[in-house]
């Protein structure tokens, strides 16, 4: 979830940079501030904070018999 939010923030920062605007608040919505917020969200995601994949292994977890195993 945090990685998706980081992608949205990066996309918004890129859009503001392309439009060359600061939305009337130069200190609040500057490109560098949004990039720092995006990097923060991305680093939190990579550190394991937030709702990410759970469990040690990947793949599917089955309870009881696995389907298709005779």
TILUMDO-659852 format. One record per atom (N, C-alpha, C): residue in one letter; x, z, y. Coordinates in steps of 0.02 Angstrom, whole numbers. Layout:
<nodes>
+------+--------+--------+--------+
: resn :     xx :     zz :     yy :
+------+--------+--------+--------+
:    A :      X :      Z :      Y :
...
+------+--------+--------+--------+
</nodes>
This chain:
<nodes>
+------+--------+--------+--------+
: resn :     xx :     zz :     yy :
+------+--------+--------+--------+
:    X :     41 :      0 :    -59 :
:    X :      0 :      0 :      0 :
:    X :     43 :      0 :     63 :
:    X :     97 :     39 :     61 :
:    X :    141 :     41 :    119 :
:    X :    176 :    -25 :    130 :
:    X :    192 :    -60 :     77 :
:    X :    224 :   -125 :     84 :
:    X :    176 :   -176 :    115 :
:    X :    113 :   -171 :     99 :
:    X :     63 :   -216 :    129 :
:    X :     56 :   -201 :    203 :
:    X :     55 :   -136 :    221 :
:    X :     52 :   -118 :    292 :
:    X :    114 :   -141 :    329 :
:    X :    172 :   -136 :    297 :
:    X :    233 :   -159 :    329 :
:    X :    230 :   -234 :    341 :
:    X :    203 :   -272 :    294 :
:    X :    197 :   -344 :    302 :
:    X :    149 :   -361 :    359 :
:    X :     96 :   -323 :    366 :
:    X :     49 :   -334 :    420 :
:    X :     81 :   -320 :    488 :
:    X :    119 :   -265 :    492 :
:    X :    153 :   -248 :    554 :
:    X :    204 :   -300 :    572 :
:    X :    243 :   -324 :    522 :
:    X :    292 :   -376 :    535 :
:    X :    258 :   -441 :    558 :
:    X :    203 :   -458 :    527 :
:    X :    166 :   -517 :    548 :
:    X :    139 :   -511 :    619 :
:    X :    114 :   -453 :    637 :
:    X :     89 :   -441 :    705 :
:    X :    147 :   -444 :    756 :
:    X :    205 :   -417 :    738 :
:    X :    263 :   -420 :    782 :
:    X :    286 :   -492 :    791 :
:    X :    285 :   -531 :    737 :
:    X :    304 :   -601 :    742 :
:    X :    255 :   -641 :    785 :
:    X :    191 :   -626 :    778 :
:    X :    140 :   -659 :    819 :
:    X :    149 :   -643 :    893 :
:    X :    162 :   -579 :    909 :
:    X :    174 :   -560 :    978 :
:    X :    237 :   -594 :   1005 :
:    X :    287 :   -601 :    963 :
:    X :    349 :   -634 :    985 :
:    X :    337 :   -708 :    997 :
:    X :    298 :   -741 :    954 :
:    X :    283 :   -812 :    964 :
:    X :    241 :   -823 :   1027 :
:    X :    195 :   -778 :   1040 :
:    X :    152 :   -785 :   1099 :
:    X :    186 :   -761 :   1162 :
:    X :    244 :   -727 :   1154 :
:    X :    283 :   -701 :   1210 :
:    X :    240 :   -656 :   1255 :
:    X :    206 :   -609 :   1224 :
:    X :    164 :   -562 :   1260 :
:    X :    176 :   -492 :   1236 :
:    X :    156 :   -443 :   1275 :
:    X :    162 :   -373 :   1255 :
:    X :     95 :   -337 :   1259 :
:    X :     40 :   -376 :   1267 :
:    X :    -28 :   -350 :   1269 :
:    X :    -38 :   -299 :   1326 :
:    X :     -1 :   -305 :   1379 :
:    X :    -10 :   -263 :   1438 :
:    X :     22 :   -194 :   1432 :
:    X :     54 :   -179 :   1377 :
:    X :     86 :   -115 :   1368 :
:    X :    157 :   -127 :   1342 :
:    X :    205 :   -139 :   1387 :
:    X :    272 :   -160 :   1364 :
:    X :    309 :   -108 :   1322 :
:    X :    297 :    -44 :   1332 :
:    X :    332 :      6 :   1293 :
:    X :    297 :     21 :   1227 :
:    X :    233 :      8 :   1223 :
:    X :    195 :     25 :   1162 :
:    X :    198 :    -32 :   1111 :
:    X :    190 :    -93 :   1132 :
:    X :    186 :   -149 :   1085 :
:    X :    244 :   -197 :   1092 :
:    X :    304 :   -172 :   1102 :
:    X :    361 :   -217 :   1105 :
:    X :    379 :   -239 :   1034 :
:    X :    413 :   -295 :   1029 :
:    X :    431 :   -321 :    963 :
:    X :    477 :   -274 :    926 :
:    X :    524 :   -243 :    961 :
:    X :    571 :   -198 :    927 :
:    X :    536 :   -136 :    901 :
:    X :    487 :   -110 :    938 :
:    X :    450 :    -51 :    915 :
:    X :    411 :    -67 :    851 :
:    X :    378 :   -125 :    850 :
:    X :    340 :   -144 :    791 :
:    X :    386 :   -158 :    731 :
:    X :    445 :   -185 :    745 :
:    X :    492 :   -196 :    690 :
:    X :    515 :   -129 :    661 :
:    X :    527 :    -80 :    704 :
:    X :    548 :    -14 :    680 :
:    X :    492 :     19 :    639 :
:    X :    430 :     11 :    660 :
:    X :    374 :     38 :    621 :
:    X :    370 :      3 :    553 :
:    X :    380 :    -63 :    552 :
:    X :    380 :   -100 :    489 :
:    X :    436 :    -78 :    443 :
:    X :    496 :    -68 :    471 :
:    X :    552 :    -45 :    430 :
:    X :    539 :     26 :    403 :
:    X :    507 :     68 :    443 :
:    X :    491 :    135 :    420 :
:    X :    443 :    132 :    361 :
:    X :    390 :     92 :    366 :
:    X :    342 :     86 :    312 :
:    X :    374 :     56 :    249 :
:    X :    417 :      7 :    259 :
:    X :    451 :    -23 :    202 :
:    X :    498 :     25 :    168 :
:    X :    534 :     64 :    207 :
:    X :    580 :    113 :    177 :
:    X :    542 :    169 :    141 :
:    X :    485 :    189 :    168 :
:    X :    444 :    239 :    133 :
:    X :    418 :    211 :     67 :
:    X :    400 :    148 :     67 :
:    X :    377 :    117 :      4 :
:    X :    433 :    115 :    -47 :
:    X :    492 :     95 :    -25 :
:    X :    548 :     91 :    -72 :
:    X :    572 :    159 :    -95 :
:    X :    558 :    211 :    -56 :
:    X :    577 :    279 :    -76 :
:    X :    526 :    308 :   -125 :
:    X :    470 :    275 :   -135 :
:    X :    421 :    299 :   -183 :
:    X :    364 :    339 :   -153 :
:    X :    358 :    340 :    -87 :
:    X :    304 :    377 :    -54 :
:    X :    243 :    332 :    -53 :
:    X :    185 :    361 :    -62 :
:    X :    123 :    322 :    -59 :
:    X :     97 :    305 :   -127 :
:    X :     45 :    265 :   -128 :
:    X :     13 :    249 :   -192 :
:    X :     44 :    185 :   -219 :
:    X :     92 :    193 :   -261 :
:    X :    125 :    136 :   -293 :
:    X :    111 :    138 :   -368 :
:    X :    147 :     98 :   -405 :
:    X :    138 :    100 :   -477 :
:    X :    157 :    168 :   -506 :
:    X :    119 :    192 :   -553 :
:    X :    132 :    258 :   -581 :
:    X :    156 :    250 :   -653 :
:    X :    192 :    299 :   -676 :
:    X :    215 :    299 :   -745 :
:    X :    287 :    273 :   -749 :
:    X :    320 :    288 :   -804 :
:    X :    389 :    269 :   -811 :
:    X :    398 :    198 :   -836 :
:    X :    356 :    174 :   -877 :
:    X :    365 :    109 :   -907 :
:    X :    324 :     57 :   -870 :
:    X :    314 :      4 :   -878 :
:    X :    268 :    -43 :   -847 :
:    X :    218 :    -64 :   -898 :
:    X :    185 :   -115 :   -885 :
:    X :    137 :   -141 :   -934 :
:    X :     73 :   -101 :   -937 :
:    X :     38 :   -110 :   -991 :
:    X :    -27 :    -77 :   -998 :
:    X :    -20 :    -13 :  -1039 :
:    X :    -64 :     33 :  -1025 :
:    X :    -66 :     96 :  -1063 :
:    X :   -129 :     94 :  -1104 :
:    X :   -122 :    106 :  -1169 :
:    X :   -179 :    107 :  -1214 :
:    X :   -187 :    177 :  -1242 :
:    X :   -249 :    195 :  -1251 :
:    X :   -264 :    259 :  -1283 :
:    X :   -291 :    243 :  -1353 :
:    X :   -263 :    276 :  -1402 :
:    X :   -284 :    263 :  -1470 :
:    X :   -250 :    200 :  -1497 :
:    X :   -286 :    163 :  -1537 :
:    X :   -258 :    102 :  -1567 :
:    X :   -255 :     46 :  -1515 :
:    X :   -204 :      8 :  -1519 :
:    X :   -197 :    -49 :  -1474 :
:    X :   -239 :   -106 :  -1501 :
:    X :   -270 :   -144 :  -1457 :
:    X :   -312 :   -200 :  -1481 :
:    X :   -269 :   -255 :  -1511 :
:    X :   -295 :   -286 :  -1563 :
:    X :   -261 :   -340 :  -1596 :
:    X :   -206 :   -318 :  -1643 :
:    X :   -204 :   -255 :  -1661 :
:    X :   -152 :   -230 :  -1706 :
:    X :   -181 :   -212 :  -1775 :
:    X :   -223 :   -252 :  -1802 :
:    X :   -250 :   -245 :  -1869 :
:    X :   -272 :   -180 :  -1889 :
+------+--------+--------+--------+
</nodes>
